Amino acid sequence: MFMQRAIQLAKKGIGHTSPNPSVGAVLVKDGQIVGEGWHKKYGGPHAEVMAIDKAKFGVQGATMYVTLEPCCHFGKTPPCTDLLVSSGIRKVVIGMKDSFPKVYGKGYDILKKNNIEVEYISKNSVDYKEINIFMQSYFKWMTTGLPYVTLKAGVSLDGRVATKTGQSQWITGEKARKDARIERSMCDAVLVGSGTVRADNPELASHGKFKKKNLLRVIIDPTLDLDTNLDVFRDQNVFVVCTNLASEKNKNKFQKAMVEFKSFGPKKVSLKKLLQYLGKEYNIQHLYVEGGSGTHGYFVDDALLDPLLVDRVLFYIAPKIIGGVSAVPVVGGRGVGGVDKSLILNTVKTEMVGEDVKYQGYKNLY
């Protein structure tokens, strides 16, 4: 019960704390919650600190339930383990071990050495599995240096993202589109291909409570052909991915517009090198790939060879059938020759969003 409340609190920070993880903490004394906290933003107080600060009564002898192992190093803030030790807390129940090398197991050990009772929840528990899911982007980035990749699309029941004439607005309903924008806003960066930019002139902005968030817009434009007056180039929070095929004229055009770009291959963009760059240079933990069809195909084709390139599939499926052999499929690219070669999703979750089905499938668990 108490860990579930800590999970609810942790989820409030999703989309606000990167590159830090989203963490929730609950203080319990005599069977009652006396303090709660969550990490609200990067550089701000950690969940444990907030819970202790907001405790209604003294924390001496209390138990803390926290979704992630408390930190034990100096970063933007002091070590949480120091505060836990000095506060007189009797016991700490931890959801998961922190994969950050400076913390991994060390926070647990410090608390134990200071006579605080410490335990991890069971890996078979519902709470552990729930924490693991919403922590996936942090765990992947921390262990591989690569962003967690969500492949998103709004599709018809027969798997189309546009009609044979190219019309795509709107396949899914308003509630699904709103939900998809919030999902985008919780990520660190959004990626689309030049075809989508040219056809739709999207803003790719953050929405809702994330409206003021600076979401990095990543555009794959192999030859730098796009018009720099399009909406995605409205400010400097954009990064263009190209190849060596880009002409000097087009490079000069982007330089003049003060749009950052970089080549990731002679003729074809290396998605692995791109992800490595985004993870290292921009601290991108979660990349939201919105397509279109060609870009989705690009990621899926490469993910069949390197499983780290697609982690989660998020499709909003509308109860519509578009039909037509020339209608645009949700995933283009080369495809596979046999069904046994398909990209297989291991964990699947579905729910209704308005009249559409929100389908989430996970390829990897870190």
C-alpha positions in Angstrom: 0.0 0.0 0.0 2.7 2.5 1.0 5.0 1.6 -1.9 2.1 2.0 -4.2 1.6 5.6 -2.9 5.3 6.2 -3.5 4.9 5.0 -7.1 1.9 7.4 -7.6 4.1 10.3 -6.3 7.1 9.3 -8.5 4.9 9.4 -11.6 4.2 13.0 -11.0 7.8 13.8 -11.9 7.9 11.9 -15.2 8.8 14.3 -17.9 10.2 16.9 -15.5 13.3 15.4 -13.9 15.5 14.2 -16.8 18.4 13.4 -16.7 17.6 12.4 -13.1 15.1 9.6 -12.5 11.5 10.2 -11.3 11.4 9.1 -7.6 8.6 9.0 -5.0 8.9 8.6 -1.2 6.5 8.1 1.7 7.2 8.3 5.4 5.2 6.1 7.7 4.9 6.1 11.4 2.6 4.0 13.6 0.9 2.8 10.4 0.1 6.3 9.1 1.6 8.4 6.4 3.3 11.4 8.0 5.2 12.8 5.0 5.3 12.5 1.2 7.6 13.7 -1.5 8.7 13.3 -5.1 11.5 14.7 -7.3 9.7 17.6 -9.0 12.5 18.8 -11.3 16.1 18.4 -12.2 18.3 20.1 -9.7 15.5 20.3 -7.1 15.1 18.5 -3.8 15.0 14.7 -4.0 11.9 12.8 -3.0 13.4 11.7 0.3 14.3 15.3 1.3 10.8 16.5 0.4 9.1 13.7 2.4 11.2 14.5 5.5 10.7 18.2 5.2 6.9 17.8 4.9 6.6 15.3 7.7 3.8 16.4 10.0 5.4 14.8 13.1 8.9 13.8 14.0 10.5 11.2 11.8 12.4 9.4 14.6 11.7 5.7 14.3 9.7 6.1 11.1 9.8 3.9 7.9 10.5 5.3 4.5 9.2 3.7 1.3 11.1 5.0 -1.7 10.9 3.8 -5.3 14.6 4.0 -6.0 17.7 3.4 -3.9 18.7 6.7 -2.1 21.7 8.5 -3.6 24.9 8.6 -1.7 27.0 11.1 -3.7 27.2 14.8 -4.2 25.6 16.1 -7.4 23.2 19.0 -7.8 22.1 18.1 -4.2 23.8 16.5 -1.2 23.5 12.7 -0.6 20.1 11.6 0.6 21.7 8.8 2.7 23.3 11.5 4.9 19.9 13.0 5.7 18.3 9.6 6.2 21.0 8.6 8.7 20.9 11.9 10.7 17.1 12.0 10.8 16.7 8.9 12.9 14.6 6.9 10.4 14.4 3.3 11.6 13.8 1.5 8.3 14.0 2.1 4.5 12.1 0.0 2.0 13.5 0.4 -1.5 11.7 -0.3 -4.8 14.7 -0.8 -7.1 18.4 -0.6 -7.0 19.8 2.5 -8.8 21.8 1.6 -11.9 23.9 4.8 -11.7 27.5 3.5 -10.9 28.0 6.0 -8.1 25.0 4.7 -6.3 24.5 1.1 -7.4 24.2 -0.8 -4.1 26.2 1.8 -2.2 23.2 3.7 -0.9 21.9 0.5 0.5 25.2 -0.4 2.1 25.6 3.0 3.8 22.2 2.8 5.4 22.9 -0.7 6.6 26.2 0.3 8.1 24.5 3.0 10.0 22.1 0.6 11.7 19.1 1.4 9.5 17.0 -1.6 8.6 17.0 -1.8 4.8 15.2 -4.0 2.3 14.3 -4.2 -1.4 10.8 -5.2 -2.4 10.4 -8.5 -4.2 11.3 -8.6 -7.9 8.1 -10.7 -8.4 5.9 -8.0 -6.9 3.4 -5.9 -8.8 5.0 -2.8 -7.4 8.5 -3.8 -8.6 7.2 -4.4 -12.1 5.4 -1.1 -12.2 8.5 0.8 -11.1 10.6 -1.0 -13.7 8.3 0.0 -16.5 8.3 3.8 -15.8 12.0 3.7 -15.1 13.0 2.1 -18.4 14.3 5.3 -20.1 16.6 6.0 -17.2 17.8 2.4 -16.9 18.6 2.1 -20.6 20.4 5.5 -20.8 22.4 4.7 -17.7 23.5 1.2 -18.8 24.0 1.8 -22.5 24.3 5.5 -23.0 21.5 5.3 -25.6 18.0 7.0 -25.4 15.0 4.8 -24.9 13.1 4.8 -28.2 9.3 4.9 -28.4 7.8 4.4 -31.9 4.5 6.2 -32.0 1.8 6.4 -34.7 -1.9 7.0 -35.1 -3.2 4.3 -37.5 -6.4 2.9 -39.0 -7.6 -0.6 -38.2 -5.9 -1.8 -41.4 -2.5 -0.2 -40.5 -2.6 2.9 -42.6 -1.4 6.4 -41.6 -2.6 8.1 -44.7 -4.9 7.5 -47.7 -3.7 6.9 -51.2 -3.8 10.7 -51.8 -1.7 11.3 -48.7 -4.5 12.6 -46.5 -3.8 11.8 -42.8 -5.8 14.4 -40.8 -7.4 13.0 -38.8 -7.3 9.2 -38.5 -7.6 9.0 -34.7 -10.0 11.0 -32.5 -9.3 14.1 -30.5 -8.8 12.3 -27.2 -6.2 10.0 -28.7 -4.4 12.9 -30.3 -4.4 14.8 -27.0 -3.0 11.7 -25.2 -0.3 11.3 -27.8 0.8 14.9 -27.4 1.1 14.3 -23.6 3.1 11.2 -24.2 5.4 13.2 -26.5 5.7 15.9 -23.9 6.9 13.5 -21.3 9.9 12.6 -23.5 13.2 14.5 -23.9 13.1 14.7 -27.7 10.8 14.1 -30.7 12.0 12.8 -34.0 10.3 12.9 -37.5 11.5 12.6 -41.0 11.7 15.4 -43.6 8.7 14.0 -45.4 6.4 14.5 -42.4 7.8 18.1 -41.9 7.2 18.9 -45.6 3.7 17.5 -45.7 2.3 18.6 -42.3 4.5 21.5 -41.2 4.1 20.3 -37.6 5.1 22.3 -34.5 6.2 19.2 -32.5 5.6 21.2 -29.3 5.1 20.2 -25.7 1.5 20.4 -24.4 -0.6 20.5 -21.2 1.4 20.9 -18.0 4.6 20.4 -20.0 3.8 23.4 -22.3 6.9 25.4 -21.2 9.2 22.4 -21.6 12.0 22.7 -24.2 11.5 19.5 -26.1 14.3 18.9 -28.6 13.0 18.5 -32.1 15.1 16.1 -34.2 14.6 16.1 -37.9 16.1 13.5 -40.3 16.8 15.4 -43.5 19.5 13.5 -45.4 20.3 16.2 -48.0 19.2 19.3 -46.0 16.5 20.1 -48.5 13.9 21.5 -46.1 12.8 25.1 -46.0 14.2 26.6 -42.9 11.1 28.9 -42.6 9.0 25.9 -41.5 7.5 25.8 -38.0 10.0 23.2 -36.6 12.8 25.7 -37.1 11.1 28.5 -35.1 13.8 28.5 -32.5 17.2 27.0 -31.7 15.8 23.9 -29.9 16.1 21.8 -33.1 18.7 19.4 -34.4 18.9 18.2 -38.0 20.3 14.9 -39.0 21.8 14.6 -42.4 24.3 12.6 -44.5 27.3 13.5 -46.5 25.0 13.9 -49.5 24.0 17.3 -48.3 25.4 20.0 -50.7 27.5 22.9 -49.6 24.7 25.2 -50.7 22.2 23.5 -48.4 24.7 23.5 -45.6 25.2 27.2 -46.0 21.4 27.6 -45.9 21.1 25.9 -42.6 24.1 27.7 -41.2 22.7 31.0 -42.2 19.4 30.1 -40.4 21.5 29.1 -37.3 20.1 25.6 -37.4 22.4 23.0 -36.0 23.0 19.9 -38.2 25.3 17.0 -38.3 26.0 14.1 -40.7 25.7 10.6 -39.5 26.8 8.6 -42.5 28.0 8.9 -46.1 24.6 8.1 -47.8 22.4 6.7 -45.1 22.0 7.9 -41.5 23.4 5.5 -38.9 20.7 5.4 -36.3 23.0 3.8 -33.7 25.5 6.7 -34.1 22.6 9.2 -33.9 21.3 7.6 -30.7 24.8 7.6 -29.2 25.2 11.3 -30.0 21.8 12.3 -28.6 22.5 10.3 -25.4 25.9 11.8 -24.9 25.7 15.4 -26.2 22.1 16.2 -25.3 21.5 13.8 -22.4 18.4 12.5 -24.2 16.9 9.6 -22.2 13.7 9.2 -24.1 13.2 9.7 -27.8 9.7 9.8 -29.2 9.7 8.8 -32.9 6.6 10.1 -34.6 7.3 9.0 -38.2 6.2 9.0 -40.8 6.0 5.7 -42.6 9.5 5.8 -44.0 11.1 6.8 -40.7 9.2 4.1 -38.9 10.4 1.6 -41.5 14.0 2.9 -41.1 13.9 2.3 -37.3 12.2 -1.1 -37.6 14.5 -2.4 -40.3 17.6 -1.4 -38.2 16.1 -2.8 -35.0 15.8 -6.2 -36.6 19.6 -6.1 -36.8 20.2 -4.2 -33.5 17.5 -4.7 -30.8 18.6 -1.5 -29.0 17.1 0.8 -31.6 13.4 0.3 -30.8 12.2 -0.3 -27.2 8.5 0.5 -27.1 5.7 0.7 -29.7 2.8 3.1 -29.0 0.0 2.9 -31.6 -3.3 4.6 -31.4 -5.6 2.4 -33.5 -8.8 4.0 -34.9 -11.9 1.9 -35.8 -11.5 2.9 -39.4 -10.6 0.9 -42.6 -8.9 3.0 -45.3 -8.0 0.3 -47.8 -6.1 0.6 -51.0 -2.8 -0.9 -52.0 -1.3 2.5 -52.4 -2.4 3.9 -49.1 0.5 4.7 -46.8 1.4 1.9 -44.3 2.4 2.7 -40.7 5.8 1.0 -41.2 7.5 1.3 -44.5 11.1 0.2 -45.2 12.3 -3.1 -46.5 10.3 -5.3 -44.2 11.0 -9.0 -43.6 10.8 -12.1 -45.8 9.3 -14.4 -43.2 6.9 -13.9 -40.3 9.5 -15.6 -38.0 11.8 -12.6 -38.7 9.3 -10.0 -37.4 10.0 -7.5 -34.6 8.3 -9.2 -31.7 6.9 -7.3 -28.7 7.1 -9.1 -25.4 4.8 -7.1 -23.0 1.6 -5.7 -24.3 -0.9 -3.3 -22.7 -4.1 -1.9 -24.3 -6.7 0.6 -23.2 -9.4 2.7 -24.7 -8.8 6.4 -25.3 -12.0 7.8 -26.6 -13.1 5.7 -29.5 -9.5 4.5 -30.2 -7.4 1.7 -28.8 -4.1 2.8 -27.2 -1.7 -0.1 -27.8 1.6 -0.3 -26.0 4.1 -3.0 -26.7 7.6 -3.4 -25.2 10.5 -4.9 -27.1 13.1 -4.5 -24.4 13.2 -4.4 -20.6 16.3 -3.1 -19.0 
